[in-house]
Amino acid sequence: MLDTTKKATCPVHAPEDHPPVPGQKVGILLANLGTPDNYDYWSMRRYLNEFLSDKRVIDYSAWVWQPLLQLIILSKRPFSSGAAYKSIWNEEADESPLMTITKQQAAKLTQTMANRYGDQVMVDFCMRYGNPSTQSKVRAMVEAGCQKILFFPLYPHYAGATSATANDQFFRALMQEKWQPTTRTVEPYFEHPLYIEALAQSIERAYAGLDKRPDILVCSYHGVPIRYLMEGDPYHCQCQKTTRLLKERLGWADTEIVTTFQSKFGPEEWLKPYTVEEVARLAGAGKKNIAVCAPAFSADCIETLEEINEEIKESFEEAGGETFTYIPCLNDDDAHIKALGAVIETNLRGWID
């Protein structure tokens, strides 16, 4: 067991001018995608530039992509994206919903870990893009005496554009440290029984509160180019398995649930069916009452609160759909926190027993 009760002191037998060394801790660093600092043009431009310049997200040649990004996309997109963020912004806290929810998740997991491990661990969070940056949080953990850090990208499913780029940034941050902590990264948890249970409970609660049972549940996952699947990215297969396990836990027939993919960007073909097209097809096929959930997102964000609950909903209604129910992400739901806590405990084995 680690002793974290002592303040920073000089090592035994060290010279008097040796810098103090903090008592040892284990850091648990949660990571999510990111958020702009505000929805004004320049805040959005800085955020989008960092996001869309990531080779894990857009892997085209920089000679082709960067002129297009800097001269065309970033001259227009900050306005439209800023308007979308403004429509969902948490004005009271002056931050995006993703920031608010991630703070809530971190606070609950801090308490969960304190109940389990006492003061041997510290929990914090960072963002891959924007603030708080991964590097700043790694630095803070090292300064606090974390000689071991468990890095936890909050994505149930692995994808190069999410989990991998978060890990990349974490490793880049470690490159700045004179004394690198021992580290572990958390594997995807798309099939973890407690994650599936948390999803199922959220859907059961939502259905119980409706006057009429939806004709079908659309599980909408964030999309990626289909080329990524052909190049070995496991994301598509993991999403399909989550839907299957969820269906089995709910005891539903195949006709009561469907997997779709949203957020297509650029000219390439992406994973199909596209959510925005599928909901319109369902409406035309007589499925006038649908529910939509987003299992790939650990927290509600622009892709769920604005894209699903506004753009995709509009597509459904314009095609003749009548009742559209969006089921929120798991966010800081207790069952979700329990699942995340179980994943963390498994990954801490051998460090803290």
BABABA-100109 format. One record per residue (C-alpha): residue in one letter; x, y, z. Coordinates in steps of 0.25 Angstrom, whole numbers. Example, Ala and Ser with C-alpha at 12.3 -4.5 7.8 and 13.67 -1.06 7.14 Angstrom:
% BABABA-100109
<site><residu>A</residu><east>49</east><north>-18</north><up>31</up></site>
<site><residu>S</residu><east>55</east><north>-4</north><up>29</up></site>
END
This chain:
% BABABA-100109
<site><residu>M</residu><east>0</east><north>0</north><up>0</up></site>
<site><residu>L</residu><east>5</east><north>14</north><up>-3</up></site>
<site><residu>D</residu><east>8</east><north>24</north><up>8</up></site>
<site><residu>T</residu><east>2</east><north>37</north><up>4</up></site>
<site><residu>T</residu><east>1</east><north>43</north><up>17</up></site>
<site><residu>K</residu><east>15</east><north>50</north><up>17</up></site>
<site><residu>K</residu><east>18</east><north>63</north><up>12</up></site>
<site><residu>A</residu><east>29</east><north>66</north><up>2</up></site>
<site><residu>T</residu><east>42</east><north>63</north><up>8</up></site>
<site><residu>C</residu><east>56</east><north>61</north><up>4</up></site>
<site><residu>P</residu><east>60</east><north>46</north><up>2</up></site>
<site><residu>V</residu><east>68</east><north>39</north><up>13</up></site>
<site><residu>H</residu><east>83</east><north>41</north><up>12</up></site>
<site><residu>A</residu><east>81</east><north>52</north><up>2</up></site>
<site><residu>P</residu><east>89</east><north>65</north><up>3</up></site>
<site><residu>E</residu><east>82</east><north>77</north><up>10</up></site>
<site><residu>D</residu><east>80</east><north>84</north><up>-3</up></site>
<site><residu>H</residu><east>73</east><north>72</north><up>-10</up></site>
<site><residu>P</residu><east>59</east><north>77</north><up>-15</up></site>
<site><residu>P</residu><east>47</east><north>71</north><up>-7</up></site>
<site><residu>V</residu><east>40</east><north>59</north><up>-13</up></site>
<site><residu>P</residu><east>25</east><north>58</north><up>-11</up></site>
<site><residu>G</residu><east>19</east><north>46</north><up>-5</up></site>
<site><residu>Q</residu><east>15</east><north>35</north><up>-15</up></site>
<site><residu>K</residu><east>1</east><north>35</north><up>-21</up></site>
<site><residu>V</residu><east>-6</east><north>28</north><up>-32</up></site>
<site><residu>G</residu><east>-12</east><north>37</north><up>-42</up></site>
<site><residu>I</residu><east>-25</east><north>34</north><up>-50</up></site>
<site><residu>L</residu><east>-26</east><north>43</north><up>-62</up></site>
<site><residu>L</residu><east>-39</east><north>43</north><up>-69</up></site>
<site><residu>A</residu><east>-39</east><north>48</north><up>-84</up></site>
<site><residu>N</residu><east>-50</east><north>53</north><up>-93</up></site>
<site><residu>L</residu><east>-50</east><north>59</north><up>-107</up></site>
<site><residu>G</residu><east>-50</east><north>74</north><up>-104</up></site>
<site><residu>T</residu><east>-58</east><north>87</north><up>-104</up></site>
<site><residu>P</residu><east>-56</east><north>101</north><up>-109</up></site>
<site><residu>D</residu><east>-54</east><north>111</north><up>-98</up></site>
<site><residu>N</residu><east>-66</east><north>119</north><up>-103</up></site>
<site><residu>Y</residu><east>-75</east><north>119</north><up>-116</up></site>
<site><residu>D</residu><east>-69</east><north>132</north><up>-122</up></site>
<site><residu>Y</residu><east>-62</east><north>132</north><up>-135</up></site>
<site><residu>W</residu><east>-47</east><north>132</north><up>-130</up></site>
<site><residu>S</residu><east>-50</east><north>122</north><up>-119</up></site>
<site><residu>M</residu><east>-57</east><north>113</north><up>-129</up></site>
<site><residu>R</residu><east>-45</east><north>115</north><up>-139</up></site>
<site><residu>R</residu><east>-35</east><north>111</north><up>-129</up></site>
<site><residu>Y</residu><east>-42</east><north>99</north><up>-125</up></site>
<site><residu>L</residu><east>-46</east><north>94</north><up>-139</up></site>
<site><residu>N</residu><east>-32</east><north>97</north><up>-144</up></site>
<site><residu>E</residu><east>-26</east><north>88</north><up>-133</up></site>
<site><residu>F</residu><east>-36</east><north>77</north><up>-135</up></site>
<site><residu>L</residu><east>-36</east><north>77</north><up>-151</up></site>
<site><residu>S</residu><east>-21</east><north>78</north><up>-151</up></site>
<site><residu>D</residu><east>-20</east><north>64</north><up>-144</up></site>
<site><residu>K</residu><east>-15</east><north>54</north><up>-154</up></site>
<site><residu>R</residu><east>-23</east><north>43</north><up>-146</up></site>
<site><residu>V</residu><east>-35</east><north>51</north><up>-150</up></site>
<site><residu>I</residu><east>-32</east><north>55</north><up>-164</up></site>
<site><residu>D</residu><east>-21</east><north>47</north><up>-169</up></site>
<site><residu>Y</residu><east>-20</east><north>54</north><up>-183</up></site>
<site><residu>S</residu><east>-6</east><north>60</north><up>-187</up></site>
<site><residu>A</residu><east>-4</east><north>73</north><up>-180</up></site>
<site><residu>W</residu><east>0</east><north>79</north><up>-194</up></site>
<site><residu>V</residu><east>-14</east><north>76</north><up>-199</up></site>
<site><residu>W</residu><east>-22</east><north>78</north><up>-186</up></site>
<site><residu>Q</residu><east>-16</east><north>90</north><up>-178</up></site>
<site><residu>P</residu><east>-18</east><north>100</north><up>-189</up></site>
<site><residu>L</residu><east>-32</east><north>96</north><up>-190</up></site>
<site><residu>L</residu><east>-34</east><north>96</north><up>-175</up></site>
<site><residu>Q</residu><east>-27</east><north>109</north><up>-173</up></site>
<site><residu>L</residu><east>-33</east><north>117</north><up>-185</up></site>
<site><residu>I</residu><east>-47</east><north>112</north><up>-186</up></site>
<site><residu>I</residu><east>-52</east><north>103</north><up>-175</up></site>
<site><residu>L</residu><east>-47</east><north>111</north><up>-163</up></site>
<site><residu>S</residu><east>-52</east><north>124</north><up>-170</up></site>
<site><residu>K</residu><east>-66</east><north>119</north><up>-170</up></site>
<site><residu>R</residu><east>-68</east><north>107</north><up>-160</up></site>
<site><residu>P</residu><east>-66</east><north>115</north><up>-147</up></site>
<site><residu>F</residu><east>-78</east><north>122</north><up>-150</up></site>
<site><residu>S</residu><east>-87</east><north>110</north><up>-152</up></site>
<site><residu>S</residu><east>-81</east><north>102</north><up>-141</up></site>
<site><residu>G</residu><east>-81</east><north>114</north><up>-132</up></site>
<site><residu>A</residu><east>-96</east><north>115</north><up>-134</up></site>
<site><residu>A</residu><east>-98</east><north>101</north><up>-131</up></site>
<site><residu>Y</residu><east>-90</east><north>102</north><up>-118</up></site>
<site><residu>K</residu><east>-98</east><north>114</north><up>-114</up></site>
<site><residu>S</residu><east>-111</east><north>107</north><up>-115</up></site>
<site><residu>I</residu><east>-107</east><north>96</north><up>-105</up></site>
<site><residu>W</residu><east>-97</east><north>105</north><up>-96</up></site>
<site><residu>N</residu><east>-98</east><north>104</north><up>-81</up></site>
<site><residu>E</residu><east>-99</east><north>119</north><up>-79</up></site>
<site><residu>E</residu><east>-100</east><north>118</north><up>-64</up></site>
<site><residu>A</residu><east>-86</east><north>112</north><up>-63</up></site>
<site><residu>D</residu><east>-81</east><north>118</north><up>-76</up></site>
<site><residu>E</residu><east>-76</east><north>105</north><up>-82</up></site>
<site><residu>S</residu><east>-80</east><north>94</north><up>-91</up></site>
<site><residu>P</residu><east>-89</east><north>83</north><up>-86</up></site>
<site><residu>L</residu><east>-78</east><north>73</north><up>-89</up></site>
<site><residu>M</residu><east>-69</east><north>81</north><up>-79</up></site>
<site><residu>T</residu><east>-80</east><north>82</north><up>-69</up></site>
<site><residu>I</residu><east>-83</east><north>67</north><up>-70</up></site>
<site><residu>T</residu><east>-68</east><north>63</north><up>-69</up></site>
<site><residu>K</residu><east>-66</east><north>71</north><up>-57</up></site>
<site><residu>Q</residu><east>-78</east><north>63</north><up>-50</up></site>
<site><residu>Q</residu><east>-72</east><north>50</north><up>-55</up></site>
<site><residu>A</residu><east>-59</east><north>53</north><up>-49</up></site>
<site><residu>A</residu><east>-65</east><north>58</north><up>-36</up></site>
<site><residu>K</residu><east>-73</east><north>45</north><up>-34</up></site>
<site><residu>L</residu><east>-61</east><north>36</north><up>-38</up></site>
<site><residu>T</residu><east>-52</east><north>44</north><up>-28</up></site>
<site><residu>Q</residu><east>-62</east><north>40</north><up>-17</up></site>
<site><residu>T</residu><east>-63</east><north>26</north><up>-22</up></site>
<site><residu>M</residu><east>-48</east><north>24</north><up>-22</up></site>
<site><residu>A</residu><east>-46</east><north>31</north><up>-9</up></site>
<site><residu>N</residu><east>-56</east><north>22</north><up>-2</up></site>
<site><residu>R</residu><east>-49</east><north>10</north><up>-8</up></site>
<site><residu>Y</residu><east>-34</east><north>14</north><up>-7</up></site>
<site><residu>G</residu><east>-34</east><north>26</north><up>2</up></site>
<site><residu>D</residu><east>-24</east><north>37</north><up>-1</up></site>
<site><residu>Q</residu><east>-15</east><north>27</north><up>-9</up></site>
<site><residu>V</residu><east>-21</east><north>32</north><up>-22</up></site>
<site><residu>M</residu><east>-24</east><north>46</north><up>-28</up></site>
<site><residu>V</residu><east>-34</east><north>47</north><up>-40</up></site>
<site><residu>D</residu><east>-34</east><north>58</north><up>-50</up></site>
<site><residu>F</residu><east>-39</east><north>60</north><up>-65</up></site>
<site><residu>C</residu><east>-33</east><north>66</north><up>-77</up></site>
<site><residu>M</residu><east>-37</east><north>69</north><up>-91</up></site>
<site><residu>R</residu><east>-30</east><north>64</north><up>-104</up></site>
<site><residu>Y</residu><east>-34</east><north>77</north><up>-111</up></site>
<site><residu>G</residu><east>-35</east><north>91</north><up>-103</up></site>
<site><residu>N</residu><east>-35</east><north>92</north><up>-88</up></site>
<site><residu>P</residu><east>-31</east><north>87</north><up>-79</up></site>
<site><residu>S</residu><east>-20</east><north>81</north><up>-87</up></site>
<site><residu>T</residu><east>-14</east><north>67</north><up>-85</up></site>
<site><residu>Q</residu><east>0</east><north>73</north><up>-83</up></site>
<site><residu>S</residu><east>-5</east><north>82</north><up>-72</up></site>
<site><residu>K</residu><east>-11</east><north>71</north><up>-64</up></site>
<site><residu>V</residu><east>0</east><north>61</north><up>-66</up></site>
<site><residu>R</residu><east>9</east><north>72</north><up>-60</up></site>
<site><residu>A</residu><east>0</east><north>75</north><up>-49</up></site>
<site><residu>M</residu><east>-1</east><north>60</north><up>-45</up></site>
<site><residu>V</residu><east>14</east><north>58</north><up>-45</up></site>
<site><residu>E</residu><east>16</east><north>71</north><up>-37</up></site>
<site><residu>A</residu><east>6</east><north>64</north><up>-27</up></site>
<site><residu>G</residu><east>15</east><north>52</north><up>-26</up></site>
<site><residu>C</residu><east>8</east><north>42</north><up>-35</up></site>
<site><residu>Q</residu><east>19</east><north>33</north><up>-39</up></site>
<site><residu>K</residu><east>8</east><north>24</north><up>-46</up></site>
<site><residu>I</residu><east>-3</east><north>29</north><up>-55</up></site>
<site><residu>L</residu><east>-15</east><north>21</north><up>-61</up></site>
<site><residu>F</residu><east>-19</east><north>29</north><up>-73</up></site>
<site><residu>F</residu><east>-34</east><north>26</north><up>-77</up></site>
<site><residu>P</residu><east>-40</east><north>31</north><up>-90</up></site>
<site><residu>L</residu><east>-55</east><north>32</north><up>-87</up></site>
<site><residu>Y</residu><east>-58</east><north>25</north><up>-100</up></site>
<site><residu>P</residu><east>-65</east><north>11</north><up>-99</up></site>
<site><residu>H</residu><east>-61</east><north>7</north><up>-113</up></site>
<site><residu>Y</residu><east>-46</east><north>8</north><up>-118</up></site>
<site><residu>A</residu><east>-44</east><north>17</north><up>-131</up></site>
<site><residu>G</residu><east>-32</east><north>23</north><up>-136</up></site>
<site><residu>A</residu><east>-38</east><north>36</north><up>-136</up></site>
<site><residu>T</residu><east>-43</east><north>36</north><up>-122</up></site>
<site><residu>S</residu><east>-35</east><north>26</north><up>-112</up></site>
<site><residu>A</residu><east>-22</east><north>26</north><up>-120</up></site>
<site><residu>T</residu><east>-21</east><north>41</north><up>-122</up></site>
<site><residu>A</residu><east>-24</east><north>43</north><up>-107</up></site>
<site><residu>N</residu><east>-13</east><north>33</north><up>-104</up></site>
<site><residu>D</residu><east>-3</east><north>40</north><up>-114</up></site>
<site><residu>Q</residu><east>-5</east><north>53</north><up>-106</up></site>
<site><residu>F</residu><east>-3</east><north>46</north><up>-93</up></site>
<site><residu>F</residu><east>10</east><north>40</north><up>-98</up></site>
<site><residu>R</residu><east>14</east><north>54</north><up>-103</up></site>
<site><residu>A</residu><east>12</east><north>60</north><up>-90</up></site>
<site><residu>L</residu><east>21</east><north>49</north><up>-83</up></site>
<site><residu>M</residu><east>32</east><north>53</north><up>-93</up></site>
<site><residu>Q</residu><east>33</east><north>66</north><up>-85</up></site>
<site><residu>E</residu><east>35</east><north>60</north><up>-72</up></site>
<site><residu>K</residu><east>49</east><north>58</north><up>-66</up></site>
<site><residu>W</residu><east>44</east><north>47</north><up>-57</up></site>
<site><residu>Q</residu><east>33</east><north>40</north><up>-65</up></site>
<site><residu>P</residu><east>23</east><north>33</north><up>-56</up></site>
<site><residu>T</residu><east>20</east><north>18</north><up>-59</up></site>
<site><residu>T</residu><east>7</east><north>18</north><up>-67</up></site>
<site><residu>R</residu><east>-4</east><north>9</north><up>-72</up></site>
<site><residu>T</residu><east>-15</east><north>12</north><up>-82</up></site>
<site><residu>V</residu><east>-29</east><north>7</north><up>-81</up></site>
<site><residu>E</residu><east>-35</east><north>-3</north><up>-91</up></site>
<site><residu>P</residu><east>-48</east><north>0</north><up>-98</up></site>
<site><residu>Y</residu><east>-60</east><north>-5</north><up>-89</up></site>
<site><residu>F</residu><east>-71</east><north>-7</north><up>-100</up></site>
<site><residu>E</residu><east>-75</east><north>-20</north><up>-95</up></site>
<site><residu>H</residu><east>-73</east><north>-19</north><up>-80</up></site>
<site><residu>P</residu><east>-85</east><north>-25</north><up>-73</up></site>
<site><residu>L</residu><east>-87</east><north>-12</north><up>-64</up></site>
<site><residu>Y</residu><east>-86</east><north>-3</north><up>-76</up></site>
<site><residu>I</residu><east>-97</east><north>-11</north><up>-84</up></site>
<site><residu>E</residu><east>-105</east><north>-11</north><up>-71</up></site>
<site><residu>A</residu><east>-104</east><north>4</north><up>-70</up></site>
<site><residu>L</residu><east>-109</east><north>6</north><up>-84</up></site>
<site><residu>A</residu><east>-120</east><north>-4</north><up>-82</up></site>
<site><residu>Q</residu><east>-125</east><north>3</north><up>-70</up></site>
<site><residu>S</residu><east>-125</east><north>16</north><up>-76</up></site>
<site><residu>I</residu><east>-133</east><north>11</north><up>-88</up></site>
<site><residu>E</residu><east>-143</east><north>4</north><up>-79</up></site>
<site><residu>R</residu><east>-145</east><north>17</north><up>-71</up></site>
<site><residu>A</residu><east>-147</east><north>25</north><up>-83</up></site>
<site><residu>Y</residu><east>-157</east><north>15</north><up>-89</up></site>
<site><residu>A</residu><east>-165</east><north>14</north><up>-76</up></site>
<site><residu>G</residu><east>-167</east><north>29</north><up>-76</up></site>
<site><residu>L</residu><east>-173</east><north>29</north><up>-90</up></site>
<site><residu>D</residu><east>-188</east><north>28</north><up>-93</up></site>
<site><residu>K</residu><east>-185</east><north>20</north><up>-105</up></site>
<site><residu>R</residu><east>-174</east><north>10</north><up>-107</up></site>
<site><residu>P</residu><east>-165</east><north>14</north><up>-119</up></site>
<site><residu>D</residu><east>-166</east><north>5</north><up>-131</up></site>
<site><residu>I</residu><east>-151</east><north>4</north><up>-131</up></site>
<site><residu>L</residu><east>-138</east><north>8</north><up>-124</up></site>
<site><residu>V</residu><east>-127</east><north>15</north><up>-132</up></site>
<site><residu>C</residu><east>-113</east><north>13</north><up>-126</up></site>
<site><residu>S</residu><east>-106</east><north>24</north><up>-133</up></site>
<site><residu>Y</residu><east>-91</east><north>23</north><up>-132</up></site>
<site><residu>H</residu><east>-81</east><north>34</north><up>-137</up></site>
<site><residu>G</residu><east>-76</east><north>30</north><up>-151</up></site>
<site><residu>V</residu><east>-62</east><north>29</north><up>-157</up></site>
<site><residu>P</residu><east>-58</east><north>27</north><up>-172</up></site>
<site><residu>I</residu><east>-61</east><north>12</north><up>-176</up></site>
<site><residu>R</residu><east>-46</east><north>12</north><up>-181</up></site>
<site><residu>Y</residu><east>-42</east><north>12</north><up>-166</up></site>
<site><residu>L</residu><east>-49</east><north>-1</north><up>-164</up></site>
<site><residu>M</residu><east>-42</east><north>-7</north><up>-176</up></site>
<site><residu>E</residu><east>-29</east><north>-2</north><up>-171</up></site>
<site><residu>G</residu><east>-31</east><north>-10</north><up>-158</up></site>
<site><residu>D</residu><east>-39</east><north>0</north><up>-148</up></site>
<site><residu>P</residu><east>-48</east><north>-9</north><up>-139</up></site>
<site><residu>Y</residu><east>-58</east><north>2</north><up>-136</up></site>
<site><residu>H</residu><east>-69</east><north>-3</north><up>-146</up></site>
<site><residu>C</residu><east>-69</east><north>-17</north><up>-140</up></site>
<site><residu>Q</residu><east>-68</east><north>-12</north><up>-126</up></site>
<site><residu>C</residu><east>-81</east><north>-3</north><up>-128</up></site>
<site><residu>Q</residu><east>-88</east><north>-15</north><up>-134</up></site>
<site><residu>K</residu><east>-85</east><north>-24</north><up>-122</up></site>
<site><residu>T</residu><east>-90</east><north>-13</north><up>-112</up></site>
<site><residu>T</residu><east>-103</east><north>-13</north><up>-120</up></site>
<site><residu>R</residu><east>-104</east><north>-28</north><up>-120</up></site>
<site><residu>L</residu><east>-101</east><north>-29</north><up>-105</up></site>
<site><residu>L</residu><east>-111</east><north>-18</north><up>-102</up></site>
<site><residu>K</residu><east>-122</east><north>-25</north><up>-110</up></site>
<site><residu>E</residu><east>-119</east><north>-38</north><up>-102</up></site>
<site><residu>R</residu><east>-119</east><north>-31</north><up>-89</up></site>
<site><residu>L</residu><east>-133</east><north>-24</north><up>-92</up></site>
<site><residu>G</residu><east>-138</east><north>-37</north><up>-98</up></site>
<site><residu>W</residu><east>-142</east><north>-31</north><up>-111</up></site>
<site><residu>A</residu><east>-144</east><north>-36</north><up>-125</up></site>
<site><residu>D</residu><east>-135</east><north>-31</north><up>-136</up></site>
<site><residu>T</residu><east>-146</east><north>-23</north><up>-142</up></site>
<site><residu>E</residu><east>-147</east><north>-14</north><up>-129</up></site>
<site><residu>I</residu><east>-133</east><north>-8</north><up>-130</up></site>
<site><residu>V</residu><east>-123</east><north>-4</north><up>-141</up></site>
<site><residu>T</residu><east>-109</east><north>1</north><up>-142</up></site>
<site><residu>T</residu><east>-106</east><north>14</north><up>-149</up></site>
<site><residu>F</residu><east>-94</east><north>24</north><up>-151</up></site>
<site><residu>Q</residu><east>-95</east><north>40</north><up>-151</up></site>
<site><residu>S</residu><east>-86</east><north>52</north><up>-153</up></site>
<site><residu>K</residu><east>-81</east><north>49</north><up>-167</up></site>
<site><residu>F</residu><east>-70</east><north>59</north><up>-171</up></site>
<site><residu>G</residu><east>-64</east><north>61</north><up>-185</up></site>
<site><residu>P</residu><east>-65</east><north>54</north><up>-198</up></site>
<site><residu>E</residu><east>-61</east><north>39</north><up>-194</up></site>
<site><residu>E</residu><east>-71</east><north>28</north><up>-191</up></site>
<site><residu>W</residu><east>-73</east><north>26</north><up>-176</up></site>
<site><residu>L</residu><east>-79</east><north>15</north><up>-168</up></site>
<site><residu>K</residu><east>-93</east><north>12</north><up>-172</up></site>
<site><residu>P</residu><east>-105</east><north>13</north><up>-170</up></site>
<site><residu>Y</residu><east>-104</east><north>28</north><up>-167</up></site>
<site><residu>T</residu><east>-113</east><north>32</north><up>-156</up></site>
<site><residu>V</residu><east>-119</east><north>44</north><up>-163</up></site>
<site><residu>E</residu><east>-123</east><north>36</north><up>-175</up></site>
<site><residu>E</residu><east>-128</east><north>24</north><up>-167</up></site>
<site><residu>V</residu><east>-137</east><north>31</north><up>-158</up></site>
<site><residu>A</residu><east>-144</east><north>37</north><up>-170</up></site>
<site><residu>R</residu><east>-145</east><north>23</north><up>-177</up></site>
<site><residu>L</residu><east>-151</east><north>18</north><up>-164</up></site>
<site><residu>A</residu><east>-161</east><north>29</north><up>-164</up></site>
<site><residu>G</residu><east>-165</east><north>26</north><up>-179</up></site>
<site><residu>A</residu><east>-166</east><north>11</north><up>-175</up></site>
<site><residu>G</residu><east>-176</east><north>14</north><up>-165</up></site>
<site><residu>K</residu><east>-168</east><north>15</north><up>-152</up></site>
<site><residu>K</residu><east>-174</east><north>28</north><up>-148</up></site>
<site><residu>N</residu><east>-170</east><north>27</north><up>-133</up></site>
<site><residu>I</residu><east>-155</east><north>24</north><up>-131</up></site>
<site><residu>A</residu><east>-145</east><north>26</north><up>-119</up></site>
<site><residu>V</residu><east>-130</east><north>29</north><up>-121</up></site>
<site><residu>C</residu><east>-118</east><north>27</north><up>-112</up></site>
<site><residu>A</residu><east>-103</east><north>29</north><up>-114</up></site>
<site><residu>P</residu><east>-95</east><north>18</north><up>-107</up></site>
<site><residu>A</residu><east>-82</east><north>23</north><up>-112</up></site>
<site><residu>F</residu><east>-82</east><north>36</north><up>-105</up></site>
<site><residu>S</residu><east>-79</east><north>35</north><up>-90</up></site>
<site><residu>A</residu><east>-85</east><north>49</north><up>-88</up></site>
<site><residu>D</residu><east>-95</east><north>58</north><up>-96</up></site>
<site><residu>C</residu><east>-88</east><north>68</north><up>-105</up></site>
<site><residu>I</residu><east>-90</east><north>75</north><up>-118</up></site>
<site><residu>E</residu><east>-92</east><north>62</north><up>-126</up></site>
<site><residu>T</residu><east>-104</east><north>58</north><up>-117</up></site>
<site><residu>L</residu><east>-110</east><north>70</north><up>-112</up></site>
<site><residu>E</residu><east>-110</east><north>78</north><up>-125</up></site>
<site><residu>E</residu><east>-107</east><north>68</north><up>-136</up></site>
<site><residu>I</residu><east>-117</east><north>57</north><up>-131</up></site>
<site><residu>N</residu><east>-127</east><north>65</north><up>-124</up></site>
<site><residu>E</residu><east>-128</east><north>75</north><up>-134</up></site>
<site><residu>E</residu><east>-123</east><north>72</north><up>-148</up></site>
<site><residu>I</residu><east>-126</east><north>57</north><up>-148</up></site>
<site><residu>K</residu><east>-139</east><north>59</north><up>-141</up></site>
<site><residu>E</residu><east>-143</east><north>69</north><up>-152</up></site>
<site><residu>S</residu><east>-139</east><north>59</north><up>-163</up></site>
<site><residu>F</residu><east>-149</east><north>49</north><up>-157</up></site>
<site><residu>E</residu><east>-160</east><north>59</north><up>-155</up></site>
<site><residu>E</residu><east>-159</east><north>64</north><up>-170</up></site>
<site><residu>A</residu><east>-160</east><north>50</north><up>-175</up></site>
<site><residu>G</residu><east>-173</east><north>48</north><up>-167</up></site>
<site><residu>G</residu><east>-168</east><north>43</north><up>-154</up></site>
<site><residu>E</residu><east>-177</east><north>47</north><up>-142</up></site>
<site><residu>T</residu><east>-170</east><north>44</north><up>-129</up></site>
<site><residu>F</residu><east>-155</east><north>45</north><up>-127</up></site>
<site><residu>T</residu><east>-149</east><north>42</north><up>-113</up></site>
<site><residu>Y</residu><east>-135</east><north>45</north><up>-110</up></site>
<site><residu>I</residu><east>-129</east><north>36</north><up>-99</up></site>
<site><residu>P</residu><east>-118</east><north>44</north><up>-92</up></site>
<site><residu>C</residu><east>-104</east><north>39</north><up>-91</up></site>
<site><residu>L</residu><east>-100</east><north>32</north><up>-78</up></site>
<site><residu>N</residu><east>-93</east><north>44</north><up>-73</up></site>
<site><residu>D</residu><east>-92</east><north>44</north><up>-57</up></site>
<site><residu>D</residu><east>-103</east><north>33</north><up>-55</up></site>
<site><residu>D</residu><east>-99</east><north>25</north><up>-43</up></site>
<site><residu>A</residu><east>-99</east><north>12</north><up>-52</up></site>
<site><residu>H</residu><east>-90</east><north>18</north><up>-61</up></site>
<site><residu>I</residu><east>-80</east><north>23</north><up>-50</up></site>
<site><residu>K</residu><east>-81</east><north>9</north><up>-44</up></site>
<site><residu>A</residu><east>-77</east><north>3</north><up>-58</up></site>
<site><residu>L</residu><east>-65</east><north>13</north><up>-60</up></site>
<site><residu>G</residu><east>-61</east><north>10</north><up>-45</up></site>
<site><residu>A</residu><east>-60</east><north>-5</north><up>-48</up></site>
<site><residu>V</residu><east>-52</east><north>-2</north><up>-61</up></site>
<site><residu>I</residu><east>-42</east><north>6</north><up>-52</up></site>
<site><residu>E</residu><east>-41</east><north>-4</north><up>-41</up></site>
<site><residu>T</residu><east>-38</east><north>-15</north><up>-51</up></site>
<site><residu>N</residu><east>-27</east><north>-6</north><up>-57</up></site>
<site><residu>L</residu><east>-21</east><north>-2</north><up>-44</up></site>
<site><residu>R</residu><east>-18</east><north>-17</north><up>-40</up></site>
<site><residu>G</residu><east>-4</east><north>-19</north><up>-36</up></site>
<site><residu>W</residu><east>-2</east><north>-4</north><up>-33</up></site>
<site><residu>I</residu><east>-12</east><north>-4</north><up>-22</up></site>
<site><residu>D</residu><east>-18</east><north>-17</north><up>-17</up></site>
END
